[in-house]
Amino acid sequence: MPKAVKGVLVECDPSIKAIILKIDQDKHDYIVEDLDDQTLVIKESQLQKLKLRLEEELANTQQMPDDSASD
């Protein structure tokens, strides 16, 4: 018998979607369905966890300004 899962439609840039796909690839805990280049259905119960993980990933990938360029 099929099982229903509550989901949230998420629209984002393809670059953000790529990060979400990377986060989800190990355990498949977050994504219910990959719809197109900018749209995913995310498990409603995991949305807050995914937001936190995404913020961590973005913080890790942001480049800090180079102080030596101001000399």
PDB file of N, H, CA, C and O in Angstrom:
ATOM      1  N   MET A   1       0.837  -1.176   0.000  1.00  0.00           N
ATOM      2  CA  MET A   1       0.000   0.000   0.000  1.00  0.00           C
ATOM      3  C   MET A   1       0.886   1.245   0.000  1.00  0.00           C
ATOM      4  O   MET A   1       1.841   1.315   0.774  1.00  0.00           O
ATOM      5  N   PRO A   2       0.587   2.238  -0.858  1.00  0.00           N
ATOM      6  CA  PRO A   2       1.382   3.464  -0.908  1.00  0.00           C
ATOM      7  C   PRO A   2       1.308   4.243   0.399  1.00  0.00           C
ATOM      8  O   PRO A   2       0.307   4.203   1.115  1.00  0.00           O
ATOM      9  N   LYS A   3       2.385   4.945   0.685  1.00  0.00           N
ATOM     10  H   LYS A   3       3.198   4.977   0.103  1.00  0.00           H
ATOM     11  CA  LYS A   3       2.459   5.750   1.893  1.00  0.00           C
ATOM     12  C   LYS A   3       2.570   7.220   1.498  1.00  0.00           C
ATOM     13  O   LYS A   3       3.415   7.574   0.675  1.00  0.00           O
ATOM     14  N   ALA A   4       1.735   8.073   2.067  1.00  0.00           N
ATOM     15  H   ALA A   4       1.049   7.785   2.735  1.00  0.00           H
ATOM     16  CA  ALA A   4       1.761   9.508   1.781  1.00  0.00           C
ATOM     17  C   ALA A   4       2.739  10.209   2.716  1.00  0.00           C
ATOM     18  O   ALA A   4       2.848   9.872   3.895  1.00  0.00           O
ATOM     19  N   VAL A   5       3.440  11.179   2.171  1.00  0.00           N
ATOM     20  H   VAL A   5       3.352  11.453   1.214  1.00  0.00           H
ATOM     21  CA  VAL A   5       4.388  11.976   2.943  1.00  0.00           C
ATOM     22  C   VAL A   5       4.038  13.440   2.731  1.00  0.00           C
ATOM     23  O   VAL A   5       3.915  13.891   1.592  1.00  0.00           O
ATOM     24  N   LYS A   6       3.876  14.195   3.830  1.00  0.00           N
ATOM     25  H   LYS A   6       3.976  13.829   4.755  1.00  0.00           H
ATOM     26  CA  LYS A   6       3.620  15.633   3.716  1.00  0.00           C
ATOM     27  C   LYS A   6       4.877  16.309   3.197  1.00  0.00           C
ATOM     28  O   LYS A   6       5.988  16.035   3.652  1.00  0.00           O
ATOM     29  N   GLY A   7       4.674  17.201   2.230  1.00  0.00           N
ATOM     30  H   GLY A   7       3.772  17.423   1.860  1.00  0.00           H
ATOM     31  CA  GLY A   7       5.818  17.884   1.662  1.00  0.00           C
ATOM     32  C   GLY A   7       5.567  19.372   1.493  1.00  0.00           C
ATOM     33  O   GLY A   7       4.429  19.840   1.525  1.00  0.00           O
ATOM     34  N   VAL A   8       6.656  20.098   1.315  1.00  0.00           N
ATOM     35  H   VAL A   8       7.580  19.717   1.289  1.00  0.00           H
ATOM     36  CA  VAL A   8       6.626  21.540   1.104  1.00  0.00           C
ATOM     37  C   VAL A   8       7.299  21.814  -0.239  1.00  0.00           C
ATOM     38  O   VAL A   8       8.394  21.318  -0.504  1.00  0.00           O
ATOM     39  N   LEU A   9       6.640  22.602  -1.082  1.00  0.00           N
ATOM     40  H   LEU A   9       5.750  23.005  -0.867  1.00  0.00           H
ATOM     41  CA  LEU A   9       7.206  22.972  -2.367  1.00  0.00           C
ATOM     42  C   LEU A   9       8.250  24.059  -2.154  1.00  0.00           C
ATOM     43  O   LEU A   9       7.955  25.103  -1.572  1.00  0.00           O
ATOM     44  N   VAL A  10       9.468  23.817  -2.622  1.00  0.00           N
ATOM     45  H   VAL A  10       9.709  22.969  -3.094  1.00  0.00           H
ATOM     46  CA  VAL A  10      10.568  24.763  -2.448  1.00  0.00           C
ATOM     47  C   VAL A  10      11.081  25.169  -3.825  1.00  0.00           C
ATOM     48  O   VAL A  10      11.460  24.325  -4.637  1.00  0.00           O
ATOM     49  N   GLU A  11      11.087  26.480  -4.073  1.00  0.00           N
ATOM     50  H   GLU A  11      10.779  27.166  -3.414  1.00  0.00           H
ATOM     51  CA  GLU A  11      11.647  27.026  -5.305  1.00  0.00           C
ATOM     52  C   GLU A  11      12.916  27.781  -4.939  1.00  0.00           C
ATOM     53  O   GLU A  11      12.921  28.593  -4.014  1.00  0.00           O
ATOM     54  N   CYS A  12      13.992  27.508  -5.670  1.00  0.00           N
ATOM     55  H   CYS A  12      13.988  26.848  -6.421  1.00  0.00           H
ATOM     56  CA  CYS A  12      15.273  28.139  -5.365  1.00  0.00           C
ATOM     57  C   CYS A  12      16.121  28.220  -6.631  1.00  0.00           C
ATOM     58  O   CYS A  12      15.771  27.653  -7.666  1.00  0.00           O
ATOM     59  N   ASP A  13      17.231  28.927  -6.532  1.00  0.00           N
ATOM     60  H   ASP A  13      17.516  29.387  -5.691  1.00  0.00           H
ATOM     61  CA  ASP A  13      18.183  28.998  -7.637  1.00  0.00           C
ATOM     62  C   ASP A  13      18.806  27.625  -7.862  1.00  0.00           C
ATOM     63  O   ASP A  13      18.916  26.834  -6.925  1.00  0.00           O
ATOM     64  N   PRO A  14      19.213  27.336  -9.094  1.00  0.00           N
ATOM     65  CA  PRO A  14      19.855  26.047  -9.363  1.00  0.00           C
ATOM     66  C   PRO A  14      21.103  25.797  -8.502  1.00  0.00           C
ATOM     67  O   PRO A  14      21.396  24.651  -8.161  1.00  0.00           O
ATOM     68  N   SER A  15      21.835  26.857  -8.152  1.00  0.00           N
ATOM     69  H   SER A  15      21.597  27.788  -8.429  1.00  0.00           H
ATOM     70  CA  SER A  15      23.023  26.681  -7.318  1.00  0.00           C
ATOM     71  C   SER A  15      22.650  26.220  -5.907  1.00  0.00           C
ATOM     72  O   SER A  15      23.328  25.366  -5.335  1.00  0.00           O
ATOM     73  N   ILE A  16      21.583  26.779  -5.348  1.00  0.00           N
ATOM     74  H   ILE A  16      21.032  27.473  -5.813  1.00  0.00           H
ATOM     75  CA  ILE A  16      21.108  26.373  -4.023  1.00  0.00           C
ATOM     76  C   ILE A  16      20.548  24.952  -4.092  1.00  0.00           C
ATOM     77  O   ILE A  16      20.760  24.147  -3.186  1.00  0.00           O
ATOM     78  N   LYS A  17      19.838  24.659  -5.170  1.00  0.00           N
ATOM     79  H   LYS A  17      19.666  25.314  -5.906  1.00  0.00           H
ATOM     80  CA  LYS A  17      19.285  23.313  -5.341  1.00  0.00           C
ATOM     81  C   LYS A  17      20.409  22.281  -5.370  1.00  0.00           C
ATOM     82  O   LYS A  17      20.270  21.199  -4.799  1.00  0.00           O
ATOM     83  N   ALA A  18      21.516  22.603  -6.026  1.00  0.00           N
ATOM     84  H   ALA A  18      21.629  23.482  -6.489  1.00  0.00           H
ATOM     85  CA  ALA A  18      22.653  21.683  -6.086  1.00  0.00           C
ATOM     86  C   ALA A  18      23.190  21.397  -4.681  1.00  0.00           C
ATOM     87  O   ALA A  18      23.554  20.262  -4.374  1.00  0.00           O
ATOM     88  N   ILE A  19      23.238  22.412  -3.839  1.00  0.00           N
ATOM     89  H   ILE A  19      22.943  23.335  -4.089  1.00  0.00           H
ATOM     90  CA  ILE A  19      23.701  22.220  -2.459  1.00  0.00           C
ATOM     91  C   ILE A  19      22.722  21.339  -1.693  1.00  0.00           C
ATOM     92  O   ILE A  19      23.139  20.461  -0.937  1.00  0.00           O
ATOM     93  N   ILE A  20      21.415  21.566  -1.884  1.00  0.00           N
ATOM     94  H   ILE A  20      21.076  22.278  -2.498  1.00  0.00           H
ATOM     95  CA  ILE A  20      20.401  20.743  -1.213  1.00  0.00           C
ATOM     96  C   ILE A  20      20.517  19.291  -1.664  1.00  0.00           C
ATOM     97  O   ILE A  20      20.422  18.377  -0.845  1.00  0.00           O
ATOM     98  N   LEU A  21      20.721  19.076  -2.958  1.00  0.00           N
ATOM     99  H   LEU A  21      20.799  19.818  -3.623  1.00  0.00           H
ATOM    100  CA  LEU A  21      20.885  17.709  -3.463  1.00  0.00           C
ATOM    101  C   LEU A  21      22.117  17.036  -2.847  1.00  0.00           C
ATOM    102  O   LEU A  21      22.093  15.848  -2.525  1.00  0.00           O
ATOM    103  N   LYS A  22      23.183  17.809  -2.692  1.00  0.00           N
ATOM    104  H   LYS A  22      23.202  18.774  -2.953  1.00  0.00           H
ATOM    105  CA  LYS A  22      24.407  17.280  -2.075  1.00  0.00           C
ATOM    106  C   LYS A  22      24.157  16.887  -0.614  1.00  0.00           C
ATOM    107  O   LYS A  22      24.608  15.835  -0.163  1.00  0.00           O
ATOM    108  N   ILE A  23      23.442  17.734   0.112  1.00  0.00           N
ATOM    109  H   ILE A  23      23.076  18.589  -0.255  1.00  0.00           H
ATOM    110  CA  ILE A  23      23.116  17.447   1.506  1.00  0.00           C
ATOM    111  C   ILE A  23      22.280  16.175   1.610  1.00  0.00           C
ATOM    112  O   ILE A  23      22.473  15.373   2.523  1.00  0.00           O
ATOM    113  N   ASP A  24      21.357  15.996   0.680  1.00  0.00           N
ATOM    114  H   ASP A  24      21.200  16.648  -0.062  1.00  0.00           H
ATOM    115  CA  ASP A  24      20.412  14.877   0.724  1.00  0.00           C
ATOM    116  C   ASP A  24      20.984  13.570   0.193  1.00  0.00           C
ATOM    117  O   ASP A  24      20.408  12.513   0.451  1.00  0.00           O
ATOM    118  N   GLN A  25      22.081  13.600  -0.529  1.00  0.00           N
ATOM    119  H   GLN A  25      22.549  14.459  -0.738  1.00  0.00           H
ATOM    120  CA  GLN A  25      22.551  12.420  -1.246  1.00  0.00           C
ATOM    121  C   GLN A  25      22.936  11.230  -0.361  1.00  0.00           C
ATOM    122  O   GLN A  25      22.829  10.090  -0.811  1.00  0.00           O
ATOM    123  N   ASP A  26      23.371  11.451   0.857  1.00  0.00           N
ATOM    124  H   ASP A  26      23.458  12.377   1.223  1.00  0.00           H
ATOM    125  CA  ASP A  26      23.813  10.337   1.702  1.00  0.00           C
ATOM    126  C   ASP A  26      22.665   9.524   2.284  1.00  0.00           C
ATOM    127  O   ASP A  26      22.639   8.299   2.160  1.00  0.00           O
ATOM    128  N   LYS A  27      21.723  10.202   2.914  1.00  0.00           N
ATOM    129  H   LYS A  27      21.744  11.197   3.014  1.00  0.00           H
ATOM    130  CA  LYS A  27      20.652   9.480   3.621  1.00  0.00           C
ATOM    131  C   LYS A  27      19.275   9.648   3.000  1.00  0.00           C
ATOM    132  O   LYS A  27      18.348   8.929   3.374  1.00  0.00           O
ATOM    133  N   HIS A  28      19.112  10.570   2.067  1.00  0.00           N
ATOM    134  H   HIS A  28      19.864  11.154   1.763  1.00  0.00           H
ATOM    135  CA  HIS A  28      17.813  10.856   1.438  1.00  0.00           C
ATOM    136  C   HIS A  28      16.753  11.181   2.495  1.00  0.00           C
ATOM    137  O   HIS A  28      15.631  10.677   2.442  1.00  0.00           O
ATOM    138  N   ASP A  29      17.127  12.026   3.446  1.00  0.00           N
ATOM    139  H   ASP A  29      18.038  12.435   3.488  1.00  0.00           H
ATOM    140  CA  ASP A  29      16.228  12.396   4.543  1.00  0.00           C
ATOM    141  C   ASP A  29      15.322  13.576   4.220  1.00  0.00           C
ATOM    142  O   ASP A  29      14.332  13.784   4.921  1.00  0.00           O
ATOM    143  N   TYR A  30      15.621  14.353   3.190  1.00  0.00           N
ATOM    144  H   TYR A  30      16.426  14.185   2.620  1.00  0.00           H
ATOM    145  CA  TYR A  30      14.949  15.630   3.000  1.00  0.00           C
ATOM    146  C   TYR A  30      14.046  15.695   1.768  1.00  0.00           C
ATOM    147  O   TYR A  30      12.917  16.179   1.859  1.00  0.00           O
ATOM    148  N   ILE A  31      14.517  15.225   0.638  1.00  0.00           N
ATOM    149  H   ILE A  31      15.433  14.832   0.564  1.00  0.00           H
ATOM    150  CA  ILE A  31      13.808  15.416  -0.628  1.00  0.00           C
ATOM    151  C   ILE A  31      12.793  14.306  -0.872  1.00  0.00           C
ATOM    152  O   ILE A  31      13.113  13.120  -0.790  1.00  0.00           O
ATOM    153  N   VAL A  32      11.549  14.722  -1.176  1.00  0.00           N
ATOM    154  H   VAL A  32      11.290  15.686  -1.242  1.00  0.00           H
ATOM    155  CA  VAL A  32      10.501  13.783  -1.577  1.00  0.00           C
ATOM    156  C   VAL A  32      10.545  13.622  -3.096  1.00  0.00           C
ATOM    157  O   VAL A  32      10.491  12.506  -3.612  1.00  0.00           O
ATOM    158  N   GLU A  33      10.644  14.756  -3.809  1.00  0.00           N
ATOM    159  H   GLU A  33      10.687  15.663  -3.390  1.00  0.00           H
ATOM    160  CA  GLU A  33      10.630  14.725  -5.272  1.00  0.00           C
ATOM    161  C   GLU A  33      11.427  15.882  -5.841  1.00  0.00           C
ATOM    162  O   GLU A  33      11.329  17.010  -5.357  1.00  0.00           O
ATOM    163  N   ASP A  34      12.207  15.607  -6.854  1.00  0.00           N
ATOM    164  H   ASP A  34      12.286  14.691  -7.247  1.00  0.00           H
ATOM    165  CA  ASP A  34      12.959  16.609  -7.597  1.00  0.00           C
ATOM    166  C   ASP A  34      12.137  16.913  -8.849  1.00  0.00           C
ATOM    167  O   ASP A  34      12.055  16.074  -9.746  1.00  0.00           O
ATOM    168  N   LEU A  35      11.524  18.109  -8.926  1.00  0.00           N
ATOM    169  H   LEU A  35      11.591  18.791  -8.197  1.00  0.00           H
ATOM    170  CA  LEU A  35      10.576  18.404  -9.992  1.00  0.00           C
ATOM    171  C   LEU A  35      11.213  18.999 -11.242  1.00  0.00           C
ATOM    172  O   LEU A  35      10.938  18.541 -12.351  1.00  0.00           O
ATOM    173  N   ASP A  36      12.056  20.006 -11.080  1.00  0.00           N
ATOM    174  H   ASP A  36      12.279  20.378 -10.179  1.00  0.00           H
ATOM    175  CA  ASP A  36      12.744  20.606 -12.225  1.00  0.00           C
ATOM    176  C   ASP A  36      13.998  21.325 -11.732  1.00  0.00           C
ATOM    177  O   ASP A  36      14.447  21.105 -10.606  1.00  0.00           O
ATOM    178  N   ASP A  37      14.563  22.190 -12.587  1.00  0.00           N
ATOM    179  H   ASP A  37      14.199  22.369 -13.501  1.00  0.00           H
ATOM    180  CA  ASP A  37      15.833  22.853 -12.259  1.00  0.00           C
ATOM    181  C   ASP A  37      15.781  23.738 -11.024  1.00  0.00           C
ATOM    182  O   ASP A  37      16.811  23.996 -10.401  1.00  0.00           O
ATOM    183  N   GLN A  38      14.584  24.208 -10.664  1.00  0.00           N
ATOM    184  H   GLN A  38      13.747  23.998 -11.170  1.00  0.00           H
ATOM    185  CA  GLN A  38      14.480  25.147  -9.550  1.00  0.00           C
ATOM    186  C   GLN A  38      13.466  24.731  -8.492  1.00  0.00           C
ATOM    187  O   GLN A  38      13.197  25.503  -7.572  1.00  0.00           O
ATOM    188  N   THR A  39      12.897  23.531  -8.599  1.00  0.00           N
ATOM    189  H   THR A  39      13.115  22.904  -9.346  1.00  0.00           H
ATOM    190  CA  THR A  39      11.808  23.162  -7.705  1.00  0.00           C
ATOM    191  C   THR A  39      12.006  21.771  -7.110  1.00  0.00           C
ATOM    192  O   THR A  39      12.331  20.813  -7.812  1.00  0.00           O
ATOM    193  N   LEU A  40      11.800  21.689  -5.799  1.00  0.00           N
ATOM    194  H   LEU A  40      11.535  22.467  -5.229  1.00  0.00           H
ATOM    195  CA  LEU A  40      11.876  20.433  -5.054  1.00  0.00           C
ATOM    196  C   LEU A  40      10.669  20.326  -4.134  1.00  0.00           C
ATOM    197  O   LEU A  40      10.078  21.336  -3.752  1.00  0.00           O
ATOM    198  N   VAL A  41      10.310  19.108  -3.785  1.00  0.00           N
ATOM    199  H   VAL A  41      10.790  18.287  -4.096  1.00  0.00           H
ATOM    200  CA  VAL A  41       9.359  18.887  -2.701  1.00  0.00           C
ATOM    201  C   VAL A  41      10.172  18.314  -1.550  1.00  0.00           C
ATOM    202  O   VAL A  41      10.820  17.276  -1.680  1.00  0.00           O
ATOM    203  N   ILE A  42      10.125  19.014  -0.421  1.00  0.00           N
ATOM    204  H   ILE A  42       9.599  19.857  -0.316  1.00  0.00           H
ATOM    205  CA  ILE A  42      10.897  18.658   0.771  1.00  0.00           C
ATOM    206  C   ILE A  42       9.945  18.111   1.832  1.00  0.00           C
ATOM    207  O   ILE A  42       8.825  18.599   1.977  1.00  0.00           O
ATOM    208  N   LYS A  43      10.393  17.095   2.576  1.00  0.00           N
ATOM    209  H   LYS A  43      11.304  16.698   2.459  1.00  0.00           H
ATOM    210  CA  LYS A  43       9.581  16.573   3.682  1.00  0.00           C
ATOM    211  C   LYS A  43       9.326  17.694   4.680  1.00  0.00           C
ATOM    212  O   LYS A  43      10.255  18.347   5.156  1.00  0.00           O
ATOM    213  N   GLU A  44       8.047  17.904   4.988  1.00  0.00           N
ATOM    214  H   GLU A  44       7.292  17.374   4.602  1.00  0.00           H
ATOM    215  CA  GLU A  44       7.668  18.989   5.887  1.00  0.00           C
ATOM    216  C   GLU A  44       8.348  18.860   7.259  1.00  0.00           C
ATOM    217  O   GLU A  44       8.765  19.857   7.848  1.00  0.00           O
ATOM    218  N   SER A  45       8.450  17.650   7.747  1.00  0.00           N
ATOM    219  H   SER A  45       8.111  16.840   7.268  1.00  0.00           H
ATOM    220  CA  SER A  45       9.031  17.431   9.076  1.00  0.00           C
ATOM    221  C   SER A  45      10.540  17.703   9.121  1.00  0.00           C
ATOM    222  O   SER A  45      11.110  17.858  10.201  1.00  0.00           O
ATOM    223  N   GLN A  46      11.181  17.760   7.958  1.00  0.00           N
ATOM    224  H   GLN A  46      10.717  17.634   7.081  1.00  0.00           H
ATOM    225  CA  GLN A  46      12.628  17.955   7.900  1.00  0.00           C
ATOM    226  C   GLN A  46      13.028  19.347   7.414  1.00  0.00           C
ATOM    227  O   GLN A  46      14.218  19.634   7.285  1.00  0.00           O
ATOM    228  N   LEU A  47      12.061  20.205   7.144  1.00  0.00           N
ATOM    229  H   LEU A  47      11.094  19.972   7.248  1.00  0.00           H
ATOM    230  CA  LEU A  47      12.353  21.498   6.552  1.00  0.00           C
ATOM    231  C   LEU A  47      13.284  22.353   7.420  1.00  0.00           C
ATOM    232  O   LEU A  47      14.242  22.927   6.901  1.00  0.00           O
ATOM    233  N   GLN A  48      13.025  22.448   8.710  1.00  0.00           N
ATOM    234  H   GLN A  48      12.247  21.982   9.131  1.00  0.00           H
ATOM    235  CA  GLN A  48      13.866  23.272   9.590  1.00  0.00           C
ATOM    236  C   GLN A  48      15.293  22.734   9.666  1.00  0.00           C
ATOM    237  O   GLN A  48      16.250  23.508   9.654  1.00  0.00           O
ATOM    238  N   LYS A  49      15.439  21.407   9.743  1.00  0.00           N
ATOM    239  H   LYS A  49      14.662  20.778   9.752  1.00  0.00           H
ATOM    240  CA  LYS A  49      16.783  20.806   9.757  1.00  0.00           C
ATOM    241  C   LYS A  49      17.528  21.125   8.469  1.00  0.00           C
ATOM    242  O   LYS A  49      18.717  21.445   8.486  1.00  0.00           O
ATOM    243  N   LEU A  50      16.813  21.034   7.351  1.00  0.00           N
ATOM    244  H   LEU A  50      15.847  20.775   7.337  1.00  0.00           H
ATOM    245  CA  LEU A  50      17.438  21.325   6.064  1.00  0.00           C
ATOM    246  C   LEU A  50      17.873  22.782   5.996  1.00  0.00           C
ATOM    247  O   LEU A  50      18.958  23.071   5.489  1.00  0.00           O
ATOM    248  N   LYS A  51      17.067  23.696   6.486  1.00  0.00           N
ATOM    249  H   LYS A  51      16.186  23.461   6.897  1.00  0.00           H
ATOM    250  CA  LYS A  51      17.438  25.111   6.498  1.00  0.00           C
ATOM    251  C   LYS A  51      18.732  25.330   7.280  1.00  0.00           C
ATOM    252  O   LYS A  51      19.609  26.075   6.842  1.00  0.00           O
ATOM    253  N   LEU A  52      18.845  24.681   8.435  1.00  0.00           N
ATOM    254  H   LEU A  52      18.132  24.076   8.791  1.00  0.00           H
ATOM    255  CA  LEU A  52      20.062  24.814   9.244  1.00  0.00           C
ATOM    256  C   LEU A  52      21.279  24.257   8.513  1.00  0.00           C
ATOM    257  O   LEU A  52      22.337  24.887   8.482  1.00  0.00           O
ATOM    258  N   ARG A  53      21.122  23.068   7.923  1.00  0.00           N
ATOM    259  H   ARG A  53      20.264  22.557   7.948  1.00  0.00           H
ATOM    260  CA  ARG A  53      22.227  22.456   7.179  1.00  0.00           C
ATOM    261  C   ARG A  53      22.636  23.331   5.996  1.00  0.00           C
ATOM    262  O   ARG A  53      23.824  23.480   5.710  1.00  0.00           O
ATOM    263  N   LEU A  54      21.648  23.909   5.310  1.00  0.00           N
ATOM    264  H   LEU A  54      20.683  23.788   5.543  1.00  0.00           H
ATOM    265  CA  LEU A  54      21.932  24.770   4.170  1.00  0.00           C
ATOM    266  C   LEU A  54      22.674  26.024   4.608  1.00  0.00           C
ATOM    267  O   LEU A  54      23.616  26.448   3.938  1.00  0.00           O
ATOM    268  N   GLU A  55      22.265  26.621   5.714  1.00  0.00           N
ATOM    269  H   GLU A  55      21.500  26.276   6.258  1.00  0.00           H
ATOM    270  CA  GLU A  55      22.970  27.797   6.235  1.00  0.00           C
ATOM    271  C   GLU A  55      24.414  27.457   6.583  1.00  0.00           C
ATOM    272  O   GLU A  55      25.316  28.253   6.321  1.00  0.00           O
ATOM    273  N   GLU A  56      24.644  26.281   7.171  1.00  0.00           N
ATOM    274  H   GLU A  56      23.912  25.634   7.383  1.00  0.00           H
ATOM    275  CA  GLU A  56      26.007  25.842   7.494  1.00  0.00           C
ATOM    276  C   GLU A  56      26.837  25.680   6.229  1.00  0.00           C
ATOM    277  O   GLU A  56      27.977  26.139   6.165  1.00  0.00           O
ATOM    278  N   GLU A  57      26.267  25.029   5.229  1.00  0.00           N
ATOM    279  H   GLU A  57      25.340  24.656   5.281  1.00  0.00           H
ATOM    280  CA  GLU A  57      26.979  24.830   3.964  1.00  0.00           C
ATOM    281  C   GLU A  57      27.316  26.169   3.302  1.00  0.00           C
ATOM    282  O   GLU A  57      28.424  26.359   2.799  1.00  0.00           O
ATOM    283  N   LEU A  58      26.361  27.084   3.307  1.00  0.00           N
ATOM    284  H   LEU A  58      25.462  26.929   3.716  1.00  0.00           H
ATOM    285  CA  LEU A  58      26.611  28.392   2.702  1.00  0.00           C
ATOM    286  C   LEU A  58      27.683  29.159   3.472  1.00  0.00           C
ATOM    287  O   LEU A  58      28.513  29.838   2.868  1.00  0.00           O
ATOM    288  N   ALA A  59      27.671  29.055   4.786  1.00  0.00           N
ATOM    289  H   ALA A  59      26.997  28.503   5.277  1.00  0.00           H
ATOM    290  CA  ALA A  59      28.694  29.733   5.595  1.00  0.00           C
ATOM    291  C   ALA A  59      30.081  29.159   5.301  1.00  0.00           C
ATOM    292  O   ALA A  59      31.072  29.889   5.285  1.00  0.00           O
ATOM    293  N   ASN A  60      30.141  27.849   5.068  1.00  0.00           N
ATOM    294  H   ASN A  60      29.335  27.256   5.081  1.00  0.00           H
ATOM    295  CA  ASN A  60      31.426  27.204   4.777  1.00  0.00           C
ATOM    296  C   ASN A  60      31.950  27.537   3.387  1.00  0.00           C
ATOM    297  O   ASN A  60      33.159  27.512   3.161  1.00  0.00           O
ATOM    298  N   THR A  61      31.061  27.848   2.458  1.00  0.00           N
ATOM    299  H   THR A  61      30.078  27.869   2.641  1.00  0.00           H
ATOM    300  CA  THR A  61      31.492  28.104   1.084  1.00  0.00           C
ATOM    301  C   THR A  61      31.706  29.573   0.774  1.00  0.00           C
ATOM    302  O   THR A  61      32.279  29.909  -0.262  1.00  0.00           O
ATOM    303  N   GLN A  62      31.252  30.456   1.662  1.00  0.00           N
ATOM    304  H   GLN A  62      30.786  30.182   2.503  1.00  0.00           H
ATOM    305  CA  GLN A  62      31.449  31.888   1.417  1.00  0.00           C
ATOM    306  C   GLN A  62      32.912  32.238   1.573  1.00  0.00           C
ATOM    307  O   GLN A  62      33.582  31.774   2.496  1.00  0.00           O
ATOM    308  N   GLN A  63      33.401  33.063   0.661  1.00  0.00           N
ATOM    309  H   GLN A  63      32.857  33.440  -0.088  1.00  0.00           H
ATOM    310  CA  GLN A  63      34.794  33.489   0.721  1.00  0.00           C
ATOM    311  C   GLN A  63      34.911  34.753   1.555  1.00  0.00           C
ATOM    312  O   GLN A  63      34.099  35.671   1.437  1.00  0.00           O
ATOM    313  N   MET A  64      35.913  34.785   2.384  1.00  0.00           N
ATOM    314  H   MET A  64      36.572  34.039   2.480  1.00  0.00           H
ATOM    315  CA  MET A  64      36.173  35.963   3.191  1.00  0.00           C
ATOM    316  C   MET A  64      36.938  36.974   2.337  1.00  0.00           C
ATOM    317  O   MET A  64      37.757  36.576   1.509  1.00  0.00           O
ATOM    318  N   PRO A  65      36.689  38.269   2.521  1.00  0.00           N
ATOM    319  CA  PRO A  65      37.417  39.287   1.751  1.00  0.00           C
ATOM    320  C   PRO A  65      38.914  39.219   2.058  1.00  0.00           C
ATOM    321  O   PRO A  65      39.325  38.978   3.193  1.00  0.00           O
ATOM    322  N   ASP A  66      39.699  39.434   1.034  1.00  0.00           N
ATOM    323  H   ASP A  66      39.365  39.629   0.111  1.00  0.00           H
ATOM    324  CA  ASP A  66      41.147  39.375   1.180  1.00  0.00           C
ATOM    325  C   ASP A  66      41.662  40.738   1.663  1.00  0.00           C
ATOM    326  O   ASP A  66      41.574  41.732   0.943  1.00  0.00           O
ATOM    327  N   ASP A  67      42.202  40.771   2.893  1.00  0.00           N
ATOM    328  H   ASP A  67      42.274  39.963   3.478  1.00  0.00           H
ATOM    329  CA  ASP A  67      42.683  42.023   3.485  1.00  0.00           C
ATOM    330  C   ASP A  67      43.931  42.550   2.779  1.00  0.00           C
ATOM    331  O   ASP A  67      44.186  43.754   2.809  1.00  0.00           O
ATOM    332  N   SER A  68      44.704  41.683   2.150  1.00  0.00           N
ATOM    333  H   SER A  68      44.497  40.705   2.126  1.00  0.00           H
ATOM    334  CA  SER A  68      45.935  42.123   1.521  1.00  0.00           C
ATOM    335  C   SER A  68      45.675  42.972   0.273  1.00  0.00           C
ATOM    336  O   SER A  68      46.566  43.692  -0.177  1.00  0.00           O
ATOM    337  N   ALA A  69      44.463  42.895  -0.290  1.00  0.00           N
ATOM    338  H   ALA A  69      43.740  42.310   0.076  1.00  0.00           H
ATOM    339  CA  ALA A  69      44.138  43.678  -1.477  1.00  0.00           C
ATOM    340  C   ALA A  69      44.022  45.174  -1.166  1.00  0.00           C
ATOM    341  O   ALA A  69      44.144  46.004  -2.067  1.00  0.00           O
ATOM    342  N   SER A  70      43.787  45.519   0.097  1.00  0.00           N
ATOM    343  H   SER A  70      43.687  44.844   0.829  1.00  0.00           H
ATOM    344  CA  SER A  70      43.631  46.924   0.466  1.00  0.00           C
ATOM    345  C   SER A  70      44.972  47.625   0.698  1.00  0.00           C
ATOM    346  O   SER A  70      44.998  48.831   0.939  1.00  0.00           O
ATOM    347  N   ASP A  71      46.065  46.902   0.629  1.00  0.00           N
ATOM    348  H   ASP A  71      46.044  45.922   0.433  1.00  0.00           H
ATOM    349  CA  ASP A  71      47.398  47.513   0.864  1.00  0.00           C
ATOM    350  C   ASP A  71      47.858  48.318  -0.301  1.00  0.00           C
ATOM    351  O   ASP A  71      48.947  48.891  -0.263  1.00  0.00           O
TER     352      ASP A  71
END
